[in-house]
């Protein structure tokens, strides 16, 4: 024991943590945006497709969900460039990985959301003469989004935490900033206390804001 | 290429054994700690409930990776020296314990209040109520999500590679460092993790169906 807390060095390098936090949020926001597109397209395709397509989509979902994220991050950043001739930065590589990762979780979320849309709503859409495309766009998707909003917020919050894995390929997000200060100043306990507080405050503030949004959409209908 | 990978297989198998060993330790330790703390959360006096709630919400609010680094680098700084293996097991156990607490709370909370009241009415003590009335029923709701959650321990264990522990993930990276066969080895690794975790999630789904009769 006999450890004296001294936060001075943490504050001196605080821009590493602050910039890291902003980058973590940015990575999570971009990844979930792309993940939502992947998830929506595949979920809509899944519910109307034949067996082969369903199997292929299920294979993608199960593969991503059952492999550690860190392995996927390595695979895309170190593995893929050895077989295909493309070059990308660590950050782009991580966004691609996290998008594919969140896409797999969101296919499941949207798929069960689509199935939870009451049959009567679709029949009503048919009765007033909407085309299948209009029924999807104006009836099924809006209802499904309202149903899946809580699951979407939860996915976003866990993605925010998952951005910490980007540190293993040196993307300077919050966890990377923490390690930098850890190795350069040795104020180890202090830096992880501050970083823990930053993850918690941001996470719970986001949770609170997202719950407000959810309540608004529920109250409106 | 295949020859090199075949040559590396025993080394990878050792890494895989470490992955399984870490996961097993974490799963068992977190089950014990989580059930005890979960009971504290549901039935304990207010200060205990608060303590468990804060513990669980804090652990679940931060990335596992931060937890691992905090334990691994932080404990020696305050004079507690753990081997890196045990630091990793401790960090992952803390993370899993928070999950187990929530599974237990959910499972026990789903048992109708009347069950507890009836048990009280026939004069069972608190321990008897838990052992003969609440737990046998809650067990069926606890088991499927818990087994599914074991996959989180297996996946989380890949992060211990960052502490230099030669688990499957680290073994793969080391073989790649020598052979430069990145893609085949990462795919091999992914397949191994997939097989283990997919089997667990299938078992979880099957149990859920098996126990679906209690959803009356």
HADDOCK unambig.tbl for C-alpha pairs under 7 A between the chains (distance, minus, plus):
assign (segid A and resid 1 and name CA) (segid B and resid 78 and name CA) 4.88 0.50 0.50
assign (segid A and resid 1 and name CA) (segid B and resid 79 and name CA) 4.99 0.50 0.50
assign (segid A and resid 3 and name CA) (segid B and resid 78 and name CA) 5.61 0.50 0.50
assign (segid A and resid 63 and name CA) (segid B and resid 194 and name CA) 6.46 0.50 0.50
assign (segid A and resid 66 and name CA) (segid B and resid 193 and name CA) 6.79 0.50 0.50
assign (segid A and resid 66 and name CA) (segid B and resid 194 and name CA) 5.04 0.50 0.50
assign (segid A and resid 66 and name CA) (segid B and resid 197 and name CA) 5.38 0.50 0.50
assign (segid A and resid 66 and name CA) (segid B and resid 198 and name CA) 6.13 0.50 0.50
assign (segid A and resid 67 and name CA) (segid B and resid 155 and name CA) 6.53 0.50 0.50
assign (segid A and resid 67 and name CA) (segid B and resid 190 and name CA) 5.81 0.50 0.50
assign (segid A and resid 67 and name CA) (segid B and resid 193 and name CA) 5.59 0.50 0.50
assign (segid A and resid 67 and name CA) (segid B and resid 194 and name CA) 5.47 0.50 0.50
assign (segid A and resid 68 and name CA) (segid B and resid 155 and name CA) 4.51 0.50 0.50
assign (segid A and resid 68 and name CA) (segid B and resid 156 and name CA) 6.90 0.50 0.50
assign (segid A and resid 68 and name CA) (segid B and resid 158 and name CA) 6.61 0.50 0.50
assign (segid A and resid 75 and name CA) (segid B and resid 183 and name CA) 6.80 0.50 0.50
assign (segid A and resid 75 and name CA) (segid B and resid 186 and name CA) 5.84 0.50 0.50
assign (segid A and resid 78 and name CA) (segid B and resid 182 and name CA) 6.78 0.50 0.50
assign (segid A and resid 79 and name CA) (segid B and resid 182 and name CA) 4.91 0.50 0.50
assign (segid A and resid 79 and name CA) (segid B and resid 183 and name CA) 4.45 0.50 0.50
assign (segid A and resid 80 and name CA) (segid B and resid 183 and name CA) 6.49 0.50 0.50
assign (segid A and resid 82 and name CA) (segid B and resid 183 and name CA) 6.99 0.50 0.50
assign (segid A and resid 161 and name CA) (segid B and resid 62 and name CA) 6.40 0.50 0.50
assign (segid A and resid 161 and name CA) (segid B and resid 63 and name CA) 4.84 0.50 0.50
assign (segid A and resid 162 and name CA) (segid B and resid 63 and name CA) 6.50 0.50 0.50
assign (segid A and resid 164 and name CA) (segid B and resid 63 and name CA) 6.55 0.50 0.50
assign (segid A and resid 164 and name CA) (segid B and resid 65 and name CA) 6.73 0.50 0.50
assign (segid A and resid 175 and name CA) (segid B and resid 66 and name CA) 6.65 0.50 0.50
assign (segid A and resid 188 and name CA) (segid B and resid 73 and name CA) 6.64 0.50 0.50
assign (segid A and resid 188 and name CA) (segid B and resid 74 and name CA) 5.81 0.50 0.50
assign (segid A and resid 189 and name CA) (segid B and resid 74 and name CA) 5.25 0.50 0.50
assign (segid A and resid 192 and name CA) (segid B and resid 70 and name CA) 5.87 0.50 0.50
assign (segid A and resid 196 and name CA) (segid B and resid 62 and name CA) 6.30 0.50 0.50
assign (segid A and resid 199 and name CA) (segid B and resid 61 and name CA) 6.88 0.50 0.50
assign (segid A and resid 199 and name CA) (segid B and resid 62 and name CA) 5.76 0.50 0.50
assign (segid A and resid 200 and name CA) (segid B and resid 58 and name CA) 6.96 0.50 0.50
assign (segid A and resid 200 and name CA) (segid B and resid 61 and name CA) 5.40 0.50 0.50
assign (segid A and resid 200 and name CA) (segid B and resid 62 and name CA) 6.27 0.50 0.50
assign (segid A and resid 203 and name CA) (segid B and resid 61 and name CA) 6.60 0.50 0.50
